[in-house]
Amino acid sequence: MDTPSSPPFSARIRTASHEQHTEAENSGFMSALLGGRLGVEAYARYTEQLWFVYRALEEGAAALRHDPVAGPFIRPELMRTPSLERDLAHLRGAGWERAAAPLPATRAYAARVRECAATWPAGYVAHHYTRYLGDLSGGQIIRDRAERTWGFARKGDGVRFYVFESIPNPAAFKRGYRELLDAVEVDELERQRVVEECRRAFAMNTAVFRELGEEFARSA
């Protein structure tokens, strides 16, 4: 637990990972995508990479549902894999799974998520936090830009990944999530390790953006 004189754990995570978070948001690929300088295929390829990461995240969730550290964060209203699959069917058509291929950075990212899910519940929480709170926040900017750029129906097929139909008040949900982080009962050394894993998660996400940027620079 946090002491009265120390900042809440959620604030420590947010502060410590700010630089990596900013780097991920401002990557060349994401800037080009949100700026309308890339076509819908780049968006589809990005969505495909998310599918590999979220499968790893959500396949590991079932075994952690009753874990004292990770269990409180396993919430059905957050699950994104079905929405990603519906978006990819819209973007790529039937049978899209047969052609789906992870980038090397995506493969490493998903492997790390699976490793944490299997061996380190607190580390899994670090990945859970960086993904889902990002989806509820900056992800809404991506949805809006995608709808405007490629003509997807508002909150419809193609952008369903970003639509949390079972979370009517995202701001309240995020406050509750941060309260769960603040209440995690692990010692100070473990908290430091979780902070470092959050940094690692952002770095792995940035590596995916970098490889996507390289791929679409070659195809331009």
N, C-alpha and C positions, 0 to 999 in steps of 0.2 A: 504493500500500500504506500501511497505518497505520504510524506510527512507534511505537517502544516507549512513548513518553510520551503518546501520544494515545489517546483511547478508540476501540474498534473502530468501524468505519463503521456496522455494524448498530445499535450502541448509540446513535450520534449520530442516526441516522434515528429510532429509537424515541423518544428524548428530545425531539427537535425537533418531532415530529408529535404529541406526547402530548395537547396541548390540543385540536387538531382531532379527534383520535381520540375523546377524551372527549365532545366536542360531538356528533359523529356518533352515538355510542352512546346518548346521552341526549336525542336529538331527541324532540320531542313525538309524532311519528308512531310511532317505534320504541317509545317508552315505552307508548303506547296499544296498539300491536299486541301487545307482549309481556305487557302487563297484562290482556289478554283483553277490552279495551274496543272492539275493532274486529272485524268479522266476517271470514269466510274470504275474501270478495271483496277486502278490503284486502291480505290476504296474497298472493292471486293476482296482484293488480296490482303489488305489490312484486316478486314473482317474475318477472313480465313485464318490468319495468324492468331487472332483473339480466340477463335474456336478451339485451337489446340491448347492454349493456356487455360481457358475456362473448363475444358474437359478435365484437365489435370486437377484444377482447383476443386471442382464439384464432385468428381469421382472420389476424391479423398475425404469429402465432407462426411459421408455416411459413417465411417469408422470413428470419427471424432465427435459425433453428436453428443455423446455423454462424457466427453473429456472435461475435467474441471476447468481447464484453461481455454481450450478452443471451443468447447461445446456451446457456450452462450452466444457465440458469433454465428453459428450455423443457423441461418434463417431462410425458410423456403421462399420468402418474398424477394430474396436477392438472386436466386438462381437464374443464370443467364444462358445456359447451353441451349435449351429449347428455342429461345428467341434468336440466338445466333444461327441455329440450323434453319429456322424459317427465313431469316434474312438471306442466308446463302442460297437457299432454294430459289428465292426471288431473284437474286443477283446472278446466279450461275446456272439455274435450271435443274431439272431432275438429274440425279446421279452425280451431283457436284462432289460428293465424298470421294469418288474414285479418282478424281484429279487433284484433290486437296493435298498440298505438300508443305510441311513446315520448313521455314528457313533455319539454317544452323543456329542462329540466336534464339529462335522460337523453341527449337528442340531442347536447347540448354535451359531455357527459362522453364518450360513445362517439366523437365526432369528435376529441376531444383524444387519446384512446387510439390511434386510427388514425393521427393525425398523428405521434405519437411513434414508433409502430411503423415508419412509412415513412421518418422523417427523423432520429430520435434514439434509438438503442438504449438508452442509459443512462436516458433519460426513460421508455422503455417499461418498464424494470426497476422504476422507481418505482411505476408503476401495477400491475405484476405483484405486487410485494411487498405493497402496501396491500390488494389484493383477496385473494390466495390465503392469506396468513398470517392474515388476518382470518377467512376461511372455516374454517380449521383451528382457530381459537381461539374467538372469540365466536360464530361461526356455529353452533357446537354448542349454545349456549344457545338460539338461535332454533329449531333443530330440536327440542329437547326441549319447548319451550313450544308449538310448533305441534302436535306429537304429542298433548300433553295437552289443548290448547284445542280442536282441531278433529278429534281422533280418528283421525289418520293412523296407519297401521301403523308400528311402530318401524322406522326407517330404510327405510321403504317409499315407495310412490308418494305424491308430495306433498312429500316432504322429501329426495328422493334427491340434490338439489343439495349437501346438507351431508354426504353420506356418501362418504368417500374409501376405497373398497374396496381400492384398491391401495396404501394407506399404512397398514400395520398399527400403526405406532408414530408418531403425529403429533408427539410431543415430540421424538423423535430426528430426524424429518424437518425440523422447524423449526430445530433446532440446526444441521443440515447446511446448510439454506438460509441461515442467518445467517453461517455460515462462508464460503459463496459470496459473500455481500455484502462481507464483510470482505476478501476476496481480489480484488475487482474492481480491475483495473489501469487506473485513470483518475486524473488529477491532482486536486489539491485544489480547484481552481475547479470542475471537473466534479462533484466530490462535493457541493459546496455547491449546485450546480444540481439535483442529484438530490434532496437534502434538500428543497429548495423545491418540487420537483415532487411529492414525497410529500405535502407540506402541501396543495398544490393538489388532489391526488387526493382527500384527505379532505374538502376544502371542496366539491368537486364532488359527492361522495357525500352530504354534508349537504344540498346544494341539492336533490337528488332527494328526500330525506326531507321537506324543507320543502314541496315541491310536492305530494307524496303527502298530507301532512298537510292542506294547503289543499283538495285535491280531496275528501278524505273528511270534512272539516269542512263543506263545502258540501252533501254528500250525506246528512249525518246528520239 
